[in-house]
Amino acid sequence: MPDAFADLVGQDEAVDTLRRAAAAAAAVLRAPQGGPQPAVNGTDPGAGMTHAWIFTGPPGSGRSVAARAFAAALQCVHGTGCGQCPGCHTTLAGTHADVRLVVPDGLSIGVNEMRALVLRAASTPSGGRWQVVIIEDADRLTEAAGNALLKAVEEPPPRTVFLLCTPSTHPDDISVTIRSRCRVVPLVQPVPEAVAEVLVRRDGIAPDVARWAAAATQGHVGRARRLASDPQARARREAVLAVPRRLTSVGAAFDAASALIEAAEAEAEATVVEVDAAERAALETALGAGGTGRGAASAARGSAGQLKELERRQKSRATRAQRDALDRALVDLAAFYRDALTIAIGAPVAPVHTDTAELADAGARNWQPEGALRRLEAVLACRTAIEANVKPRIAVEAMMLALWKG
């Protein structure tokens, strides 16, 4: 059975750092009570264990995978992340009682959620090792939530470890004060060959399909797996890559924008509809839906506020899912114009989308380097605008017009 770090693709330096830190953490636990304790303050840059970590890297580099693997190594009875002991197994399966995972459904992580999490994290580990808190997409912390987390990071409980995942340590992603109290583990974009290998080994995907998916997603492990195994994902990608040939007029540009938005909305709805229905049914049952006894009517009236709050959270999650789906489409589109640009300037690099190389070559001849670059910049500007909370339809329509004009 592979160890806890087996799925962390192409991150040898980071894995070495985390293994040594896990060994240092295990040494702390083995130290006799009342005797001298090994330092757990991150002062040793090679092997020191500290109470707060930040995992940074581009999308697809495996930030959350690294955090979970490190959490498993901390809970490992051998202190190595063997992948076989109960501590490793339950952590990687998401069932360990002392590992709390925060995955934001909506656009942000609020202060109330963070305060409750910090309070629970202050408890003593039930298994006697470490209380681990993993916050995926920590860049979505609101200012108030960041302040609540900062207090815990500044004065951490003795057996609590915080693992934060962010795209970078830029102040836009994580506050400077939190950053200054954490040890940073930078991750790199894995090469497509490494991604293809893990798809073949772990997911049983055919080698040729794995290589194509890894190249088409530019080394993004999660997207590569989805593209290789989901026919609907491949169909959506083909529709996105057909956009350049559809932009023949102003009307066609607006039609293409509508199609892209509607496809993102449909994908997002398919992602959240079952979860939303299950959440609502569970809440209604907990609130006594269908009851006929004494007090049932007043209980139903009192449940309106909780149902409204659930609807608010679900709406936020749907918005996040739509933006994520749209961003995946924009990444594919940007890669197409990147291929056209590299062909136009004669760069000795392989295309991202091998199956549309002929179309990219035709575009390179028609647009020349300047035109290809302007189109690539239009796609990137659209992504930036959506991140800045410009309405997606407005941003996409502006992008399509820019692509048509060239």
KOLMARMI-433473 format. One record per residue (C-alpha): residue number from 1; residue in one letter; z, x, y. Coordinates in Angstrom, 3 decimals, always signed. Layout:
% KOLMARMI-433473
<node NUM,a,<Z,X,Y>>
...
% end
This chain:
% KOLMARMI-433473
<node 1,m,<+0.000,+0.000,+0.000>>
<node 2,p,<-0.917,+1.459,+3.450>>
<node 3,d,<+1.852,+2.355,+5.859>>
<node 4,a,<+2.734,+0.463,+9.038>>
<node 5,f,<+0.287,+2.437,+11.198>>
<node 6,a,<-2.742,+2.000,+8.922>>
<node 7,d,<-4.401,-0.593,+11.171>>
<node 8,l,<-3.985,+1.413,+14.363>>
<node 9,v,<-7.561,+2.666,+14.512>>
<node 10,g,<-8.509,+6.013,+16.042>>
<node 11,q,<-5.112,+6.715,+17.653>>
<node 12,d,<-3.927,+9.858,+15.849>>
<node 13,e,<-2.050,+11.302,+18.823>>
<node 14,a,<-0.235,+8.045,+19.560>>
<node 15,v,<+0.679,+7.585,+15.893>>
<node 16,d,<+2.157,+11.087,+15.796>>
<node 17,t,<+4.259,+10.335,+18.890>>
<node 18,l,<+5.522,+7.052,+17.459>>
<node 19,r,<+6.339,+8.517,+14.059>>
<node 20,r,<+8.475,+11.217,+15.630>>
<node 21,a,<+10.237,+8.700,+17.845>>
<node 22,a,<+10.960,+6.476,+14.829>>
<node 23,a,<+12.427,+9.465,+12.996>>
<node 24,a,<+14.627,+10.217,+16.024>>
<node 25,a,<+15.752,+6.574,+16.084>>
<node 26,a,<+16.638,+6.750,+12.385>>
<node 27,a,<+18.685,+9.883,+13.075>>
<node 28,v,<+20.698,+7.937,+15.640>>
<node 29,l,<+21.544,+5.305,+13.040>>
<node 30,r,<+22.529,+7.928,+10.466>>
<node 31,a,<+24.866,+9.762,+12.835>>
<node 32,p,<+28.536,+9.287,+11.857>>
<node 33,q,<+30.574,+6.848,+13.896>>
<node 34,g,<+32.695,+8.643,+16.479>>
<node 35,g,<+30.780,+11.891,+16.076>>
<node 36,p,<+28.168,+13.417,+18.384>>
<node 37,q,<+25.188,+11.086,+18.771>>
<node 38,p,<+21.555,+12.225,+19.125>>
<node 39,a,<+20.125,+11.426,+22.529>>
<node 40,v,<+18.367,+8.062,+22.823>>
<node 41,n,<+17.170,+8.412,+26.374>>
<node 42,g,<+13.670,+9.797,+26.093>>
<node 43,t,<+14.620,+13.232,+27.454>>
<node 44,d,<+12.836,+14.980,+24.597>>
<node 45,p,<+9.118,+14.541,+25.344>>
<node 46,g,<+8.166,+15.412,+21.781>>
<node 47,a,<+10.399,+13.354,+19.554>>
<node 48,g,<+12.961,+11.578,+21.750>>
<node 49,m,<+13.626,+7.915,+21.241>>
<node 50,t,<+14.068,+5.721,+24.295>>
<node 51,h,<+14.890,+2.063,+24.867>>
<node 52,a,<+11.681,+1.005,+26.676>>
<node 53,w,<+8.025,+1.770,+25.969>>
<node 54,i,<+4.693,+0.831,+27.533>>
<node 55,f,<+1.514,+0.791,+25.448>>
<node 56,t,<-1.596,+1.064,+27.610>>
<node 57,g,<-5.286,+1.175,+26.832>>
<node 58,p,<-8.578,-0.698,+27.206>>
<node 59,p,<-9.166,-4.041,+25.474>>
<node 60,g,<-9.533,-3.556,+21.743>>
<node 61,s,<-7.654,-0.261,+21.642>>
<node 62,g,<-4.810,-1.852,+19.693>>
<node 63,r,<-1.932,-2.136,+22.145>>
<node 64,s,<-0.205,-4.973,+20.314>>
<node 65,v,<-1.018,-3.410,+16.926>>
<node 66,a,<+0.684,-0.204,+18.047>>
<node 67,a,<+3.733,-2.095,+19.287>>
<node 68,r,<+4.112,-4.025,+16.037>>
<node 69,a,<+3.625,-0.909,+13.941>>
<node 70,f,<+6.273,+0.937,+15.952>>
<node 71,a,<+8.633,-2.026,+15.598>>
<node 72,a,<+8.099,-1.859,+11.833>>
<node 73,a,<+8.863,+1.875,+11.852>>
<node 74,l,<+12.095,+1.218,+13.769>>
<node 75,q,<+13.148,-1.382,+11.191>>
<node 76,c,<+11.994,+0.763,+8.250>>
<node 77,v,<+14.856,+1.785,+5.956>>
<node 78,h,<+13.268,+5.227,+5.671>>
<node 79,g,<+12.590,+5.554,+9.407>>
<node 80,t,<+8.917,+6.329,+8.799>>
<node 81,g,<+7.090,+3.003,+8.816>>
<node 82,c,<+6.393,+3.142,+5.098>>
<node 83,g,<+4.860,-0.329,+5.076>>
<node 84,q,<+6.572,-1.224,+1.806>>
<node 85,c,<+10.267,-1.746,+2.501>>
<node 86,p,<+11.622,-5.179,+3.544>>
<node 87,g,<+12.019,-4.024,+7.174>>
<node 88,c,<+8.363,-3.013,+7.457>>
<node 89,h,<+7.064,-5.978,+5.503>>
<node 90,t,<+8.910,-8.665,+7.470>>
<node 91,t,<+8.148,-7.043,+10.824>>
<node 92,l,<+4.423,-6.826,+10.150>>
<node 93,a,<+4.470,-10.394,+8.814>>
<node 94,g,<+6.217,-11.615,+11.969>>
<node 95,t,<+9.330,-12.892,+10.190>>
<node 96,h,<+11.919,-10.188,+10.925>>
<node 97,a,<+15.045,-11.714,+12.469>>
<node 98,d,<+15.530,-8.815,+14.905>>
<node 99,v,<+11.958,-8.542,+16.191>>
<node 100,r,<+11.005,-10.976,+18.937>>
<node 101,l,<+7.337,-11.298,+19.881>>
<node 102,v,<+6.252,-12.772,+23.217>>
<node 103,v,<+2.584,-13.816,+23.269>>
<node 104,p,<+1.794,-15.708,+26.496>>
<node 105,d,<-0.193,-18.868,+25.905>>
<node 106,g,<-0.822,-19.556,+29.570>>
<node 107,l,<-1.833,-17.619,+32.627>>
<node 108,s,<+1.579,-16.017,+33.148>>
<node 109,i,<+5.023,-15.360,+31.688>>
<node 110,g,<+7.634,-17.217,+33.724>>
<node 111,v,<+11.119,-16.207,+34.763>>
<node 112,n,<+12.913,-18.820,+32.652>>
<node 113,e,<+11.215,-17.623,+29.488>>
<node 114,m,<+12.044,-14.020,+30.339>>
<node 115,r,<+15.697,-14.745,+31.116>>
<node 116,a,<+16.128,-16.544,+27.800>>
<node 117,l,<+14.448,-13.679,+25.983>>
<node 118,v,<+16.617,-11.026,+27.641>>
<node 119,l,<+19.729,-13.014,+26.773>>
<node 120,r,<+18.785,-13.236,+23.110>>
<node 121,a,<+17.782,-9.579,+23.019>>
<node 122,a,<+21.289,-8.558,+24.059>>
<node 123,s,<+22.719,-9.693,+20.722>>
<node 124,t,<+23.688,-7.272,+17.975>>
<node 125,p,<+20.937,-6.681,+15.372>>
<node 126,s,<+21.602,-8.777,+12.294>>
<node 127,g,<+20.170,-6.090,+10.043>>
<node 128,g,<+22.156,-3.281,+11.566>>
<node 129,r,<+19.165,-1.355,+12.911>>
<node 130,w,<+17.418,-2.342,+16.176>>
<node 131,q,<+16.813,-5.454,+18.231>>
<node 132,v,<+13.121,-5.137,+19.216>>
<node 133,v,<+11.342,-7.173,+21.907>>
<node 134,i,<+7.525,-6.980,+22.000>>
<node 135,i,<+5.829,-8.414,+25.088>>
<node 136,e,<+2.077,-8.689,+24.708>>
<node 137,d,<+0.116,-8.902,+27.965>>
<node 138,a,<+3.105,-7.805,+30.027>>
<node 139,d,<+0.707,-7.650,+32.975>>
<node 140,r,<+1.043,-11.463,+33.089>>
<node 141,l,<+4.714,-11.297,+34.066>>
<node 142,t,<+5.381,-13.124,+37.310>>
<node 143,e,<+7.291,-11.204,+39.958>>
<node 144,a,<+10.491,-13.089,+39.164>>
<node 145,a,<+10.025,-12.540,+35.415>>
<node 146,g,<+9.445,-8.843,+36.037>>
<node 147,n,<+12.683,-8.646,+37.989>>
<node 148,a,<+14.568,-10.332,+35.134>>
<node 149,l,<+13.104,-7.830,+32.683>>
<node 150,l,<+13.874,-4.928,+35.008>>
<node 151,k,<+17.593,-5.720,+34.931>>
<node 152,a,<+17.575,-5.515,+31.134>>
<node 153,v,<+15.553,-2.298,+31.117>>
<node 154,e,<+17.877,-0.702,+33.663>>
<node 155,e,<+21.009,-1.529,+31.683>>
<node 156,p,<+19.842,-2.010,+28.087>>
<node 157,p,<+22.110,-2.982,+25.205>>
<node 158,p,<+22.725,+0.013,+22.910>>
<node 159,r,<+20.554,-1.241,+20.041>>
<node 160,t,<+17.751,-3.021,+21.936>>
<node 161,v,<+14.219,-1.631,+22.379>>
<node 162,f,<+11.583,-3.151,+24.682>>
<node 163,l,<+7.893,-2.648,+23.849>>
<node 164,l,<+5.473,-3.715,+26.613>>
<node 165,c,<+1.687,-3.929,+26.275>>
<node 166,t,<-0.431,-3.621,+29.442>>
<node 167,p,<-3.983,-2.503,+30.249>>
<node 168,s,<-2.666,+0.316,+32.469>>
<node 169,t,<+0.335,+1.517,+34.459>>
<node 170,h,<-1.301,+0.500,+37.746>>
<node 171,p,<+1.046,-1.552,+39.960>>
<node 172,d,<-1.290,-4.520,+39.544>>
<node 173,d,<-0.492,-4.494,+35.806>>
<node 174,i,<+3.170,-3.463,+35.708>>
<node 175,s,<+5.715,-2.896,+38.436>>
<node 176,v,<+6.427,+0.683,+39.462>>
<node 177,t,<+10.154,+0.267,+38.850>>
<node 178,i,<+9.666,-0.951,+35.273>>
<node 179,r,<+7.107,+1.789,+34.672>>
<node 180,s,<+9.548,+4.463,+35.841>>
<node 181,r,<+12.064,+3.433,+33.179>>
<node 182,c,<+9.650,+3.398,+30.259>>
<node 183,r,<+7.894,+5.959,+28.107>>
<node 184,v,<+4.128,+5.470,+28.169>>
<node 185,v,<+1.929,+5.663,+25.079>>
<node 186,p,<-1.731,+5.781,+26.158>>
<node 187,l,<-4.308,+4.521,+23.674>>
<node 188,v,<-8.032,+5.250,+23.687>>
<node 189,q,<-11.031,+3.134,+22.809>>
<node 190,p,<-11.645,+3.734,+19.086>>
<node 191,v,<-15.087,+4.911,+18.068>>
<node 192,p,<-17.247,+2.294,+16.301>>
<node 193,e,<-17.253,+4.328,+13.080>>
<node 194,a,<-13.453,+4.074,+12.833>>
<node 195,v,<-13.555,+0.331,+13.537>>
<node 196,a,<-16.234,-0.187,+10.884>>
<node 197,e,<-14.140,+1.719,+8.336>>
<node 198,v,<-11.104,-0.506,+8.846>>
<node 199,l,<-13.236,-3.673,+8.656>>
<node 200,v,<-14.598,-2.542,+5.301>>
<node 201,r,<-11.216,-1.399,+3.944>>
<node 202,r,<-8.969,-4.152,+5.241>>
<node 203,d,<-11.241,-7.199,+5.541>>
<node 204,g,<-13.787,-6.539,+2.799>>
<node 205,i,<-16.766,-6.785,+5.163>>
<node 206,a,<-20.069,-5.280,+4.044>>
<node 207,p,<-20.550,-1.771,+5.472>>
<node 208,d,<-23.820,-2.537,+7.302>>
<node 209,v,<-22.368,-5.690,+8.895>>
<node 210,a,<-19.192,-3.802,+9.844>>
<node 211,r,<-21.178,-1.036,+11.548>>
<node 212,w,<-23.280,-3.546,+13.487>>
<node 213,a,<-20.255,-5.583,+14.609>>
<node 214,a,<-18.293,-2.477,+15.628>>
<node 215,a,<-21.196,-1.223,+17.756>>
<node 216,a,<-21.907,-4.650,+19.278>>
<node 217,t,<-18.274,-5.075,+20.377>>
<node 218,q,<-17.974,-1.494,+21.669>>
<node 219,g,<-15.098,-0.588,+19.375>>
<node 220,h,<-12.984,-3.715,+19.952>>
<node 221,v,<-11.295,-4.251,+16.585>>
<node 222,g,<-10.407,-7.924,+16.975>>
<node 223,r,<-13.778,-8.965,+18.364>>
<node 224,a,<-15.588,-6.918,+15.725>>
<node 225,r,<-13.726,-8.698,+12.942>>
<node 226,r,<-14.461,-12.093,+14.501>>
<node 227,l,<-18.139,-11.292,+14.986>>
<node 228,a,<-18.546,-9.969,+11.448>>
<node 229,s,<-16.827,-12.888,+9.739>>
<node 230,d,<-17.486,-15.951,+11.937>>
<node 231,p,<-21.014,-17.434,+12.055>>
<node 232,q,<-20.106,-19.474,+15.148>>
<node 233,a,<-19.100,-16.305,+16.988>>
<node 234,r,<-22.497,-14.786,+16.172>>
<node 235,a,<-24.256,-17.936,+17.380>>
<node 236,r,<-22.340,-17.846,+20.682>>
<node 237,r,<-23.252,-14.178,+21.151>>
<node 238,e,<-26.928,-14.906,+20.538>>
<node 239,a,<-26.836,-17.680,+23.139>>
<node 240,v,<-25.298,-15.322,+25.702>>
<node 241,l,<-27.838,-12.586,+25.051>>
<node 242,a,<-30.646,-15.121,+25.515>>
<node 243,v,<-29.568,-15.642,+29.149>>
<node 244,p,<-31.737,-12.864,+30.698>>
<node 245,r,<-34.964,-14.371,+29.415>>
<node 246,r,<-33.943,-17.858,+30.600>>
<node 247,l,<-33.547,-16.891,+34.269>>
<node 248,t,<-37.008,-17.925,+35.508>>
<node 249,s,<-36.028,-20.050,+38.539>>
<node 250,v,<-33.116,-21.250,+40.653>>
<node 251,g,<-32.813,-24.350,+38.497>>
<node 252,a,<-32.823,-22.271,+35.333>>
<node 253,a,<-30.052,-20.098,+36.783>>
<node 254,f,<-27.828,-23.133,+37.385>>
<node 255,d,<-28.670,-24.489,+33.927>>
<node 256,a,<-27.710,-21.165,+32.361>>
<node 257,a,<-24.426,-21.177,+34.289>>
<node 258,s,<-23.602,-24.686,+33.089>>
<node 259,a,<-24.433,-23.771,+29.512>>
<node 260,l,<-22.201,-20.701,+29.650>>
<node 261,i,<-19.264,-22.629,+31.119>>
<node 262,e,<-19.651,-25.508,+28.662>>
<node 263,a,<-19.805,-23.097,+25.719>>
<node 264,a,<-16.592,-21.408,+26.880>>
<node 265,e,<-14.889,-24.792,+27.287>>
<node 266,a,<-15.984,-25.904,+23.808>>
<node 267,e,<-14.777,-22.646,+22.243>>
<node 268,a,<-11.444,-22.907,+24.037>>
<node 269,e,<-10.971,-26.532,+23.007>>
<node 270,a,<-11.663,-25.677,+19.374>>
<node 271,t,<-9.067,-22.914,+19.616>>
<node 272,v,<-6.211,-24.998,+21.007>>
<node 273,v,<-6.809,-28.579,+19.838>>
<node 274,e,<-4.974,-28.293,+16.523>>
<node 275,v,<-2.071,-26.366,+18.049>>
<node 276,d,<-1.761,-28.902,+20.867>>
<node 277,a,<-1.717,-31.850,+18.472>>
<node 278,a,<+0.889,-30.227,+16.212>>
<node 279,e,<+3.124,-29.363,+19.178>>
<node 280,r,<+2.975,-32.876,+20.588>>
<node 281,a,<+3.663,-34.485,+17.216>>
<node 282,a,<+6.634,-32.180,+16.607>>
<node 283,l,<+8.103,-32.904,+20.041>>
<node 284,e,<+7.642,-36.648,+19.705>>
<node 285,t,<+9.346,-36.569,+16.315>>
<node 286,a,<+12.229,-34.553,+17.715>>
<node 287,l,<+12.597,-37.076,+20.537>>
<node 288,g,<+12.762,-39.978,+18.099>>
<node 289,a,<+9.237,-41.363,+18.359>>
<node 290,g,<+8.842,-44.533,+16.324>>
<node 291,g,<+12.571,-45.195,+16.225>>
<node 292,t,<+13.782,-48.788,+16.360>>
<node 293,g,<+17.550,-48.380,+16.438>>
<node 294,r,<+19.963,-48.753,+19.304>>
<node 295,g,<+19.068,-46.511,+22.218>>
<node 296,a,<+15.479,-45.945,+21.085>>
<node 297,a,<+14.039,-47.412,+24.302>>
<node 298,s,<+16.211,-45.267,+26.587>>
<node 299,a,<+15.454,-42.172,+24.502>>
<node 300,a,<+11.739,-42.838,+24.913>>
<node 301,r,<+12.128,-43.124,+28.682>>
<node 302,g,<+14.080,-39.878,+28.797>>
<node 303,s,<+11.393,-38.033,+26.856>>
<node 304,a,<+8.734,-38.449,+29.546>>
<node 305,g,<+9.789,-35.294,+31.389>>
<node 306,q,<+9.653,-33.159,+28.256>>
<node 307,l,<+6.233,-34.498,+27.304>>
<node 308,k,<+4.980,-33.782,+30.826>>
<node 309,e,<+6.254,-30.202,+30.596>>
<node 310,l,<+4.510,-29.802,+27.237>>
<node 311,e,<+1.246,-31.080,+28.736>>
<node 312,r,<+1.612,-28.589,+31.594>>
<node 313,r,<+2.028,-25.678,+29.159>>
<node 314,q,<-0.884,-26.860,+27.048>>
<node 315,k,<-3.125,-27.158,+30.099>>
<node 316,s,<-2.228,-23.603,+31.099>>
<node 317,r,<-2.982,-22.398,+27.562>>
<node 318,a,<-6.347,-24.183,+27.576>>
<node 319,t,<-7.234,-22.535,+30.891>>
<node 320,r,<-6.310,-19.124,+29.488>>
<node 321,a,<-8.345,-19.751,+26.332>>
<node 322,q,<-11.359,-20.811,+28.398>>
<node 323,r,<-11.177,-17.718,+30.567>>
<node 324,d,<-10.805,-15.472,+27.540>>
<node 325,a,<-13.845,-17.068,+25.890>>
<node 326,l,<-15.846,-16.728,+29.097>>
<node 327,d,<-14.795,-13.110,+29.496>>
<node 328,r,<-16.008,-12.287,+25.980>>
<node 329,a,<-19.400,-13.717,+26.914>>
<node 330,l,<-19.494,-11.701,+30.147>>
<node 331,v,<-18.653,-8.504,+28.264>>
<node 332,d,<-21.621,-9.108,+25.949>>
<node 333,l,<-23.882,-9.814,+28.914>>
<node 334,a,<-22.691,-6.693,+30.756>>
<node 335,a,<-23.423,-4.611,+27.670>>
<node 336,f,<-27.012,-5.913,+27.637>>
<node 337,y,<-27.614,-4.821,+31.238>>
<node 338,r,<-25.877,-1.539,+30.461>>
<node 339,d,<-28.438,-1.017,+27.673>>
<node 340,a,<-31.277,-1.747,+30.104>>
<node 341,l,<-29.827,+0.708,+32.620>>
<node 342,t,<-29.440,+3.522,+30.100>>
<node 343,i,<-33.041,+2.995,+28.949>>
<node 344,a,<-34.295,+2.943,+32.535>>
<node 345,i,<-32.654,+6.289,+33.383>>
<node 346,g,<-33.429,+7.828,+30.008>>
<node 347,a,<-29.793,+8.400,+29.040>>
<node 348,p,<-29.431,+9.823,+25.512>>
<node 349,v,<-26.989,+7.157,+24.301>>
<node 350,a,<-27.269,+4.504,+21.626>>
<node 351,p,<-27.616,+0.859,+22.706>>
<node 352,v,<-24.673,-1.488,+22.323>>
<node 353,h,<-26.826,-4.421,+21.201>>
<node 354,t,<-29.300,-2.993,+18.723>>
<node 355,d,<-30.733,-6.445,+17.980>>
<node 356,t,<-31.810,-6.961,+21.624>>
<node 357,a,<-33.018,-3.417,+22.253>>
<node 358,e,<-36.631,-4.606,+22.643>>
<node 359,l,<-35.647,-7.120,+25.332>>
<node 360,a,<-33.524,-4.509,+27.101>>
<node 361,d,<-36.480,-2.104,+27.030>>
<node 362,a,<-38.722,-4.714,+28.633>>
<node 363,g,<-36.087,-5.367,+31.276>>
<node 364,a,<-35.773,-1.651,+32.004>>
<node 365,r,<-39.510,-1.404,+32.663>>
<node 366,n,<-39.535,-4.443,+34.949>>
<node 367,w,<-36.322,-3.834,+36.869>>
<node 368,q,<-36.218,-0.055,+37.158>>
<node 369,p,<-32.793,+1.653,+37.335>>
<node 370,e,<-31.819,+0.072,+40.649>>
<node 371,g,<-32.527,-3.469,+39.464>>
<node 372,a,<-30.696,-2.958,+36.167>>
<node 373,l,<-27.684,-1.526,+38.005>>
<node 374,r,<-27.577,-4.454,+40.456>>
<node 375,r,<-27.582,-6.902,+37.565>>
<node 376,l,<-24.831,-5.025,+35.756>>
<node 377,e,<-22.764,-4.999,+38.947>>
<node 378,a,<-23.282,-8.761,+39.319>>
<node 379,v,<-21.754,-9.379,+35.882>>
<node 380,l,<-18.823,-7.070,+36.593>>
<node 381,a,<-18.283,-8.755,+39.971>>
<node 382,c,<-18.124,-12.113,+38.208>>
<node 383,r,<-15.372,-10.840,+35.903>>
<node 384,t,<-13.440,-9.527,+38.891>>
<node 385,a,<-13.780,-12.814,+40.757>>
<node 386,i,<-12.475,-14.830,+37.805>>
<node 387,e,<-9.511,-12.462,+37.453>>
<node 388,a,<-8.808,-13.154,+41.142>>
<node 389,n,<-8.653,-16.903,+40.336>>
<node 390,v,<-12.056,-17.880,+41.717>>
<node 391,k,<-13.131,-21.049,+39.913>>
<node 392,p,<-15.147,-19.920,+36.861>>
<node 393,r,<-18.081,-22.250,+37.540>>
<node 394,i,<-18.507,-20.952,+41.101>>
<node 395,a,<-18.264,-17.328,+39.967>>
<node 396,v,<-20.729,-17.800,+37.109>>
<node 397,e,<-23.246,-19.688,+39.269>>
<node 398,a,<-23.130,-16.889,+41.864>>
<node 399,m,<-23.662,-14.356,+39.080>>
<node 400,m,<-26.642,-16.200,+37.617>>
<node 401,l,<-28.324,-16.410,+41.026>>
<node 402,a,<-27.751,-12.681,+41.534>>
<node 403,l,<-29.226,-11.943,+38.103>>
<node 404,w,<-32.281,-14.089,+38.897>>
<node 405,k,<-32.832,-12.494,+42.297>>
<node 406,g,<-32.240,-9.015,+40.938>>
% end
